[in-house]
Amino acid sequence: MRCLVTGGAGFLGSHLCERLLNDGHEVICLDNYFTGRMANVNHLRDNKSFELIRHDVTEPILLEVDRIFNLACPASPIHYQYNPVKTIKTSVMGAINMLGMAKRVHARILQASTSEVYGDPAVHPQTEDYWGNVNPIGIRSCYDEGKRVAETLFMDYHRQNNVDIRIVRIFNTYGPRMLPNDGRVVSNFIVQALKGEDITIYGDGSQTRSFCYVDDLIEGFVRMMNQEKIIGPVNIGNPGEFTMLELAKEVLDLTGSNSKIVYQPLPGDDPKMRRPNIDLAKSALGWEPTIPLRKGLEKTICYFDELLKG
């Protein structure tokens, strides 16, 4: 098939492009390089089935494709809060433009949504039928509410225009090709440890996250797109739950770093806990993560070690 990946030069998008090419598809990679990087897809550019287009999804584009993976949107607080108006436009206008394309060419389209639609959850772990606890006017709202509106648009295009949609809600994901300065906890801790800098924990370190290695997540995307049972939303993430302090100690152990742990005030609207219920992914997709945190961290540390040396 001919597949379009928006945000295809980003962390997740580049891994998805690689997987789709390996599965024998043609891939059009669309990116405006705000958080995506040419270096993430350089190794794919000699592949005759790969095409790279510099484009912003907030602007319409006409392409003939069979499948659309809509990943375009900055996903780390540092980047999505840099220009919050642009962030929400990317989620909302990007969804409208890609859904319009899907409607016109009868393509199946997947929306990469997020666990942030659950906000600071009052239900734990989070199931897909939970409506969330989101601050609509906070500093994270541009991302949280943008993704919620994108889900609304997907469902309405499906109900009104019979567009063939899929929605996945991504929980914290990590792995090679994360940006070293993206402000996400895994990359922060690893870069700080490798540089011998203090490891910064916000709050008291008791808040929890669930970390899914990128290869597991991409497998979930592919299975979601290839099945006919459900349209979603479906949680894709690792139900293994770790405190920030546990993660910091694991990174220190694996890097052999002498960095000290220091504590800073918790940012506003930062969720206290986050863990997916993946029963639906297991039953509908036959999917669950296979890579334990320690093994995934080892691969990610190797990547950042090379990057910092280079």
N, C-alpha and C positions, 0 to 999 in steps of 0.2 A: 504494500500500500504506500501511498504518498502521505507522509505525516508532517504536520506543521507543529513545531514546538516554539511557543512564545516564551521569551526569557531563556532561550536555548543556550546562551553562552554563560549562564549563571551557574551556581553551585549544583543545584538539582538538575537544571536543564541540560547541562553538558553531559552529565551521567546518563540522562534519559536519551539524548541524541545518540550517544555511543551504543546504548543497549538496543535501540530501534534499528540502527545500522547493522549491528551484529545479528539481529533477527531477520535481516534481509529486506528491510523497508527502505524507501527513499525518504530522506529527511530534509525539510526546509527549516533552518534555524533562524529565528527572528529575535533581534535584541537591539536595544538602544545603548548598551554598554554603560548604564548608570551604575549597576552593581555587577553586571556580567563582564567577563574579560575575554579578549581574543585568545589569550594563552590557554584558556580552558578547552577550546575547540580546535586549536592549531593542528593537533595530531589527526583531526578528522578531515582537514581541508583537501587532502589529496584523494579522498574517496569520491569516486564519480557519482555516488548516490547522495552526496551531501552538498547542500547549497546554503550559503550564509547571506542573510539580508540585514542591513542596518535599518531598523525601523522602530518607531514608537507606537505601541498598541493603542494609544489614545487617538491616533489618526487612522482613518479607514485604509484598508489595503485589499486588493482583489487578487486572490490566488485560487487555483483549482487543487483541492486536496481531498483525501478520503477521511483523514482523522486529524483532530486538532487537540493538542495538549496545551491548555492555557495556564502557563506558569508565571507570566510576566508580572512582577511586583516586588519591590524591595521588601525583605522579610525580617530584617533585624532592626531593633529600635533606633539605633544610631542613624541608619539609612532612611527608614521610613519617616522618622521625625525631622529629618533634615529639610524636607519640603513636603509637609503634610497634605497640602492641597493637591500637589502632584500625585502623591501616594493614593489618595482616594479616587482621583481621576483615573489613575492607572487601573485600579480594581473595577471601577464602574464603567468608564468608557471602553476600557479594554474588553470587558465582558460583553458589552453591547456590540462592539465591532466584530468580535470573534463569533458571537452567537448569530449575528447577521450573516456572516460568511457561511457558517454551518447550515443555516436555513437555506441560503441560496444554492449551495452545492450539495446539499443533503449529506453532510459529513457528520460523523459521530464526534462529540466534543467533550473533553474532560476538564473540569474546573479544579485546579489545585487550591482548595480552601485550607482552613487552618484551625487548629485547636483554640486559637484566640477567639473564635466565635463563642466559646463558652465563658470568656472573660475570667473573672476571679471566681471560680465555680463554687456553688453551694452544694453541689452533688459530687460525690467522689467514689469510685472513678467515674469518668464522664461517658455517658451513653449517647447515641446519636439522637435520641428523642428528647434530650435535655436542651432547653431553649437558651440557657446561659445567663450570666450575670455580668453584663457589659455596661461600662460607663460610656454613654453616648457623647459626652462632651470633654473627655479626659485627653491626656497627652498621647495615649495609645489608640484613640478612637479612629483616627484616619485609617489605620490598618484593620482594626477589629471590625468596625462598621463597614468599611469598604468591602471586606470579604463577605460579610453578612448580606450586603446588598447584591454582591455578585451571585451568591447562592439563590437569592430571591429572583434575580433575572433569569438564571438558569431554569429554575422551576417554572417560571411564567412562560418562557419561550417553549418549554416542553409542553405545558398544558394548553397554551394558546396556539402554538404553531407546530406542535408535534416534532420539535427538534430532539434528536437522539442524544441525550445528555448523560454524563456521569459526574458525580461529585465525590471527591475524597477530602477528608479533613486530616491534614498533616500535623502530627505531633513533633516535638523537638527532634531534629535530624542533624547528624554530624558526619564528617568524613573528609577525605581529600577534596581540595578545591574550595573549601570555605575560605572566605577572605580573612586575613589575619587581623584586620581592624574592624570587623563587623559588629563587635560588641556582644556577640553571643557567648554564653558562658563557657562552652567547650573550647572554642578558639581562644578566648581570653585567657583561660587557665593554662592552656598548652603553651601559648606564646610567652606568657609571663614566666612560666617555669623554665622554658628553654633559654630565655634571656637572663635568668637568675634574678628577675624582678619580684617584688612582693606580689602574692596572689590575692586579688581583691575579691572579697565576698561582700555582697550587698545584703544588709540585714544581719540576722544572727546565724545564717547558714542552715537553718532548719527547713526552709522552703524546699519543696521537692519538684523534680522534673523527671520525665521519662525520655530516654535517649535512644533513638533508632538509627542504626547505621545506614548510610545512603543506599547501599546495594539492596538491602531489605526493602526500603521504601520504594525504589524503582520497580522491584518485582511486584509490589502491591499495585502500583500504577498500571503496569502491563496487564496484570490479571483482571483489574477492574475494567479496563478498556476492552478486554477480549471476552467478557462474559455477558450473557443475555438476561440474567435473573433480575437484577436490581439496577436502579439508576443512582442510588445513594440518597443522602450522604452516608459515607462509610469512614469510620476512624481508621487511619493507617498510622501506627506508631508502636512503640515497644512498651508493654505494660510493666516492665521492670522499673521500679521507682527508687530514686536516689536523692538524698539531700545534697545541697550544694557543698556542704562540708565533706561528705563522703566522696563526691566527685573530685574535689580539690586534693584530698589525700591520695586518691587513686592516681591522679595525674602526677603528683609529687613522687609517688612510688615508681611509676613507670619511666619517668624522665631522670630519676636520681638527682633531682634538683634540690638545692639548699634554700630555695625561696621560702620566705615566711608568709603565713596567712595573715592578712589584715582585713579589718571590717569597716565598711562604709554604710551610710544610711540607705535604706531601701527606696528605690524610685517609686513615684506615684503609680497606682493601679497595677503594681507588679503582682501577678497571681501567687498565692501562697502554696498551692499544690496543683499538680497537673499529671494525670495518668489516664490513658485511654482504656475503655472497655472495648476489646477487639472481638467479642463474640460474633458480631455480624460479619467481620472480615474472615473469621475462621469458617463460618458456616456457608457463606455465599461465595467466597473466593478461594477457600482452602488455603488461606494465607496466614502466616504468623512469622514474626522475626526469628532469624536463625543465628545471628551474630551477637555474642555476648558483649557487654560494655567493654570489658578489659581488652578483648581481641580487636574491637573496633577502634578503641583509643590507641592501641599500638600502631595500627595502620595510619591513623590521623597524625600521631606524633611524628612518624617517619616522614610524612608529607611536609609538615611544618618545619621540621629539622632541615630538610633539603631546601625548602623555600627561603628560610632565614640565612642559610649558608650561601645560597646563590646570589 
